[in-house]
Amino acid sequence: MTDHGVCACCGRPRTIIPINDLDALDSIVKPRREQLALDALVMNFPNFVTGDRMKQALYEDVGDQEPDDRNALMTHISKLRKKLKAVGWDIECSRFIGYRLVRLQSRRRAA
């Protein structure tokens, strides 16, 4: 996560997500790559994160060794989605647009 999007006093991402929801999202036990994906989604909430931008966030530390196929990214997103649903959140996937974090309640109201 880059420093420009982090609060100086508490170290949390600057976002419009309520603090109680951030606590719930932080409480999920997740591997490093899933945490990086969640950080990218939280930092851009409620907007979409493109697939290329998501891959860049997940694999910026490996440089040219990042996976070429999208299966690795989709695997991380799929595993993270299952964990997020337990705390009332989900990841909306839109083909050719990207991924975004959504509350489960808001998704039900819109449908």
C-alpha positions in Angstrom: 0.0 0.0 0.0 1.4 3.4 -0.9 1.9 6.1 1.8 -0.3 8.7 0.1 -3.4 6.7 0.8 -2.7 5.9 4.5 -3.7 7.9 7.5 -0.6 9.2 9.4 -2.1 8.7 12.8 -3.5 5.2 12.6 -1.9 3.7 9.5 -5.2 2.7 8.0 -6.2 3.4 4.4 -7.9 6.7 3.7 -11.4 5.5 2.6 -15.1 6.2 3.1 -15.6 2.7 4.5 -16.8 3.1 8.2 -14.2 2.2 10.8 -16.3 -0.7 12.1 -16.3 -2.3 8.7 -12.5 -1.7 8.4 -12.1 -3.6 11.7 -14.2 -6.5 10.3 -12.2 -6.5 7.1 -8.9 -6.5 9.1 -10.1 -9.3 11.3 -10.1 -11.8 8.4 -7.1 -14.1 8.3 -5.7 -14.0 4.8 -2.4 -14.6 3.0 -0.2 -11.7 1.8 -1.5 -11.7 -1.8 -5.1 -11.6 -0.6 -4.3 -8.8 1.8 -2.7 -6.8 -1.1 -5.9 -7.4 -3.2 -8.1 -6.2 -0.3 -5.9 -3.2 0.2 -6.3 -2.2 -3.5 -10.1 -2.7 -3.3 -10.4 -0.6 -0.1 -8.2 2.2 -1.4 -10.4 2.5 -4.5 -13.8 1.9 -2.8 -16.4 2.4 -4.2 -14.8 2.4 -7.7 -13.6 -0.5 -9.8 -10.0 -1.6 -9.9 -8.9 -2.9 -13.3 -7.5 -6.3 -13.7 -4.1 -4.9 -14.8 -4.0 -2.6 -11.8 -4.9 -5.4 -9.5 -2.1 -7.6 -10.9 0.3 -4.7 -10.4 -0.8 -4.4 -6.8 -0.4 -8.1 -6.1 2.9 -8.6 -7.9 4.8 -5.3 -7.7 7.4 -7.0 -5.5 8.3 -9.7 -8.1 8.9 -7.5 -11.2 9.1 -9.5 -14.4 8.3 -12.8 -12.6 4.5 -12.0 -12.3 2.2 -14.7 -13.7 1.2 -14.1 -17.3 -2.2 -15.7 -17.0 -5.2 -14.2 -15.2 -5.9 -17.5 -13.4 -3.6 -16.6 -10.5 -5.4 -13.3 -10.0 -8.8 -15.0 -10.2 -7.8 -17.6 -7.6 -6.8 -14.9 -5.1 -10.0 -13.0 -5.7 -12.1 -16.2 -5.4 -10.5 -17.1 -2.1 -10.9 -13.6 -0.7 -14.5 -13.4 -1.8 -15.4 -16.4 0.4 -13.8 -14.8 3.4 -15.4 -11.4 2.8 -18.9 -12.9 2.7 -18.5 -14.0 6.3 -18.2 -10.3 7.4 -20.9 -8.9 5.1 -18.8 -7.8 2.0 -18.3 -9.2 -1.5 -16.2 -8.5 -4.6 -18.2 -7.5 -7.6 -16.5 -8.6 -10.9 -17.4 -6.9 -14.1 -15.9 -8.2 -17.3 -13.6 -5.7 -19.1 -14.0 -3.3 -16.2 -12.5 -4.9 -13.1 -13.3 -5.6 -9.5 -14.8 -3.6 -6.7 -15.7 -4.1 -3.0 -19.4 -4.0 -2.2 -21.5 -4.5 0.9 -23.8 -7.5 0.7 -26.9 -5.4 1.9 -26.5 -2.8 -0.8 -26.3 -5.5 -3.5 -29.6 -7.0 -2.3 -31.4 -3.6 -2.3 -30.2 -2.9 -5.9 -31.5 -6.3 -7.2 
